[in-house]
């Protein structure tokens, strides 16, 4: 599975990151499930989920939230309404409007890739809520909280905060597609995942996680991260 | 210059570590990436940042920094205050934005490590 994929709604997401194209590319890449995590929004999640249903590819809904510390946290949910509750909270704490020339377009689409709107709020900025509040809200709503690309020199919990706060109830830490020695990251006591953080079609699946569980859901992933009843996760880079 | 002299000269609000203000400030470091502070700051530095998260206390204690100055009137989070009191890390708050604050610190004789290395 590759649960960290952007769409054309993220200002930095390529305009070709459209629902049917993302689903097709994921199938070609041999993925059994994907997740959509745009910056601070879940506006295109249901469109990609519908496109996925038509082609038999499970699509999990999520967001990549920028906390007040400018650390990125992935929030993944099985239930769209729980994700949308979190999205409302995030939206209340976003500030500023997008300048497409500076940041890129933020396009809302339907399951047939047709544009249905433009997101006017600037999605790339930080949400005015600290990481403990954000992670607490994700967990309270039944979501999975994952520290994004912790090996990156910017916008990661580690770059912003120096280290993972031990009392922060994260479910896992994500390594980017370019992570080095994974043993470096084992000391935090967090299970490790890797996803592509794809902003372009060809990046989908370049870094992925093998989930051994009953089905490709967030709840099963949570149990696998805890090593429950024979479930497990394993990281796999595309070239392996 | 000592931390309490800086506090008086720059009208800083002392939030924590009030009994640790007698220490001599050896230099200054400004950064909002704690990974960068861990790599670049040196013992005795006063650290200028906008981050209010509790990890600033751990970073300052680990690096044996003289203290932390939060800019723009940003107040430390509750948990940050608790940890700073427990570890006796001074946190001071300036109303000034980072650029002005660092300029004022420089005027008062606080130097970055590059200036020290160059013999300035």
Interface residues (C-beta under 8 A of the other chain):
Chain A: X69 X70 X130 X131 X132 X153 X154 X158 X159 X160 X161 X162 X163 X165
Chain B: X32 X33 X34 X35 X36 X37 X38 X51 X52 X53 X54 X55 X58 X59 X77 X79
